[in-house]
Every structure is written in structure tokens, then in C-alpha cells.
Amino acid sequence: LSTSVTVDGKKFITHPDAFLQAHPEQSALIYGEIKKLFQNNPADFLIDLYSGIGITSILTAPFARKIIGIEFNKKAVGLAKTNAHNHNIGNTTFKATKVEDELQGLLVNNPDAAIVNPPREGLDPSVANALATSQIKKLVYLSCQPATLARDLNVFKENGFEIDKAQAFDMFPETG
């Protein structure tokens, strides 16, 4: 049942049991924007939380020394590892665990950047608080739910983060 999707000229193996953005053309624009953010300002140690099949980790790999992706879905983590291997990406590690169980251990190593792409429920409060009080200098937050995005961004703002850029992508044109 595995299928593939091409993003930025790279073929990624996916599976119906692993999350994938629903609109391929808009997804390509989202991933392109994330890639640009790291092209213009590379990271030393990047954590990719809710990393799925590894698309963001693989696309940003040339602009980071080290990337660790965390994803609860074991099928997605297996695909992320396969996708990284297929693209000869050697600076990524993917772990199948809950973000809230792994984050404190990652933060001890002082990552300077994070990408988060949580489910509609947004970040677990412990994750939002841990990230907001960490030494992370750059946070890229993908959200499909404005209400939880606003809630989580408020936690970051209360802890001294500033929003440098916000970009909306219409994933479902002509819908309410």
C-alpha cells in the first residue's frame, strides 16, 4: 500500500497510515517556505517535532549540522528513516516516541531551532512550556487549527518569543 509523493524534486515514500499534508500543491509551497527559512538562517542542531515521514527534516538537512525528528507513529518513523536513506541524508535521526516524553532529553543538548507540526489539538501544554522556556532561537510552527495555534503562540509570547513572520496557505480553496 505504500505510495510516494514528490516535494522539491525529491520522492518520498508514504503510506495511508502515516500523516501527509492533504493538498500536494499547497504542501509544496509550505515545505518550500520552511526550506527558505533555514537556507537564509541555517541551524546547528534542529529538532523536528511531529516529524511524520521526514519531509521537513530531509528538506532542511543541508542547512543544519544535526537534526532529530520525533514522531509517535512507528510506521511514519520507519518511512522517515527510509526516505532519509534514499536521499543520502546522514545528519538526521528519527525516533518513534511521544514528543512530550522525549523533549526534555532533547532540550538538555541545547538545540538552536525547532520545527513543530502538531495535530489539530496543538502542542501539549508541557511541550509548549518546555519549548517556550528553552534556549531555542528559532521556532517554525505549522498549524492547521487557528485556535490552538493562537493558544500556543500566546505561551511563546509570554516567554519572550516574537513572531517574525506568519504565512497562511489555503489548503482547501473554495471551502468555508
N, C-alpha and C positions, 0 to 999 in steps of 0.2 A: 503493500500500500504506500510505500514511500514515493514521494514526488519531488519535484525541485522547483525552485524559483530563482530567477536571476536578478541580482541587485548590483549596480555599479560594475557590470561586466563579469561578476562572479556568480557562479552557480552554487546554490545552497540546497542541500538535501533536507527535505522536511517530511512531516508525517501528520496525518489528521489528529493524532493525539498530542501534538506539540503546537503551542500557540504560534500564530503567524498573523501579522497585520492583514486585514481583510482586503484592502484596496491596493493592488500592486503598484499602480502608477503613483498614487499619493505616498505610499510607503517608500518608494524610491526617492521621492523628494525629501521625506523625513530623514532617511538614512544619509542622504547627500548633505543635508544641513548639519547633522551631527558630525559627519566626517570633516566638513569645513571648520567646525568649531575647534577640532583637535589639530587640523592642518595648520591653522593660524596660531595655535597655542598648545603645543604638544604637552603631554603628561609624562611624568616619570613612572608613577605607579597608579594605574587606573583600576577601579573596581566597577564591574558591570553587574548591577543587581537586578534580578529577574531577567537574566540574560537570554532565555529562550534557546534557540538553535544556534546562537553565537553570531548573528549578523552584525550587531554593533561592535562587538569585540573584534571581529575579523576586519571590519572596515576601518576601525581606528587603530589597529595593531601597528601600522607603520609610524604612528605618531605617539607611541608610548613605549617605554622600556619594558614594562611588565603589566599584564592585565590578568585579573582574576574575575571570572564570571560565576555568579551564584544563581542557581535555578533549582526549584523544588522538583520539577518534572524530570524524572530519570531518563525518559525517552528523549526529551529535548537536550539534556546534557550529553547523552551519547551522540546525538546528531551534531551538537556543537563541537565535540571532540573530532568527529569525522570531518566536519566542514573545515575546521582549522587545519587538520592533517592534509586534506585535499588541496588546500591553498598554501601549503608550506609555511604556515604561521607557527612560529616556535616560541613566541613570547606570551602565549595565553594558557591559562589553566582554568578548567571548568569543574565545579563541584556541585553535586546533587544534594542539596540541603536547603532548609528554610533560611531565608535571609536573616530573620530575627535570631536564629541560632548561631549564625556564623559571623555576623557583623562585628561584634566586639573584638573577636580574634583578628579580624582584618584591620580594624582601626588601630590596633597596637603597633602595626607596621607603618603607620602614617601615610596612607595613600593621599596623593595630592588632588585627585579628581575622581568623580563618580558619575556613572550614568544609572538612572533608575527608570524602570518601565514597569511599575506595579500594576496589578489587576485593578479593576474598577473601584475596589474598596480603598484604593490608595495605600499609602505606607502604613504599616503597623505603627502605633504611637511610639513604641520603643525604638523602631528603626528611624523614624523622623527625628526623635530627640537625640539619638546617638549620632546621626549624621550632622545635625544642626550644631552640636557642641563639639564636633571633631575638628581636626586641623585641615580638613578638605578645603581647597581653594576654589575649585570649580565643580559645580553640580549641574548636570543636564538631566532634566526631569521630563519624561514623556508621559502624557496622561490622556486617557480617553474619557475622563469624567471631570468636568469643570468644578463640581462641588468638592470633591476630595482633593483635587489639585489646589484649590483655594485654601482649604483647611491645612494641607501640608505646607504650602508656601508660607502661611502665617507662622508656623513653627520656625521655619528657617529665618524669616524676617525678624521675629522676636529674639533670635540669637545672633543677629548682626549680619546675616546674608543680605545682599542686594540683588534685585532682579536686573540683569544686564540686558536681557533680550527675551521676548516672548514671541512665538510664531505659531499661528493656528494653521491647521491643514484640514480641509474639508474632506473627510474620508467617505462621506455618503452624500454626494451632491444631490440636490433637489429633494431632500427629505426634511422633515420637521426637526 
